[in-house]
Amino acid sequence: MSDIELLRSRAEAELVRARARTTLLTDSIDDAALVAQHSPLMSPLVWDLAHIGNQEELWLVRDVGGREPLRSDIDSLYDAFQHPRASRPALPLLGPQEARGYVGTVRDKVWDVLGRSSFGGRRLEEFGFAFGMIAQHEQQHDETMLATHQLRRGRPVLDAPASPRAARPPQADEAIVPGGPFLMGTDAEPWALDNERPQHRVDVPAFAIETAPVTNRRYLEFIADGGYHREELWSTRGWAHRLAEGLVAPQFWERDGDAWWRRRFGALEPIAESEPVVHVCWFEAQAFARWAGKRLPTEAEWEKAARYDPSGRSRRHPWGDEDPDATRANLGQRHLGPAEVGAYPDGASALGVHQMIGDVWEWCSSGFEPYPGFAAFPYREYSEVFFGGDYRVLRGGSFGTDEVVARSTFRNWDHPIRRQIFAGFRLARDLTPDEI
Ligand SMILES: [Fe+2]
């Protein structure tokens, strides 16, 4: 195959895969549940569906393809910046059948545009970037829709094989990441988004990082040790938030006597102690870290631990340069939850750090800021307008993140109080003088 044919088939495969997931998430519930708002934090699923189609129309049909608009009358309804999530149910949205018809018609046009594209000329089209951006956009909304499914009350409708058990747990609790310069971000990934660029040198002093995300077992110890009731463990803002919201455990946990249970996609289950904790906010992660005598990693530390290679270059992924697959990371809604610590020994980093990609997003201590030399592309609203806001960075992707998104350079961000996302954390610490 020529390079153009390869790009075309990759773009096609990613778009098809994203649509299969969107269809699963929207066909698995009835129309009433599609148009309902299951939480003020989320859009009705039918909004996400038509928004996916509208972004695809804007970028691939109109911009790349230069075609006439199909439905310019609905552009503003599906502009995320014009309508906050809480207000979306009140909009005159397309109904389920209309939305399905719309996204299908857009996709038919996209196949025609893709068939004619030579992936050159404009930066938007080079290496199929626009197609990759839209496939990633759909997959990111699919993860958001999966979080909406988690918030929905009612019987379970999603099904997947249980996540794998521990095959070979990490050999040590911590890994020491050597100090020195590190190449962060990327220039080489053709579908990397603007905020991952450019690659730049960062000096990261030596530090220790835990080889696994914090598990439910340790989180239960934190709860049992009064973690939610000891103000000294919390930041001022975190404590105020903990009191105002009455936080006593991760979201979706329920207490039954001495035992804790969790509700997951409609099913009540015992807490799986060896799995990473999920559905905790940044303030909870911070309080846990103080309780454990450690801290959250900075974003640069997280990426260095993930991409470190003894040769001095930065790997694409913890295990090397190969794309993720089912043996290396828990991604893509293949399972409906994180896997036990030790379930992916083949995905460990050069330093023996496990499960950095997949399972749970990991809160970092850092705010969301541009890299030196950042340039907004292809539009300011993707990243630039969020820089410097009250956000914390999340890294590594979750079981609900697709592999087309889960690059080791991919940056996610959210408010420090958010818990409906599939977020956990791992701990780091400074080295002692002896260790240095
Ligand atoms: Fe979007």
Residues whose N, C-alpha, C, O or C-beta is under 5 A from the ligand:
A	BS01	LIG	none
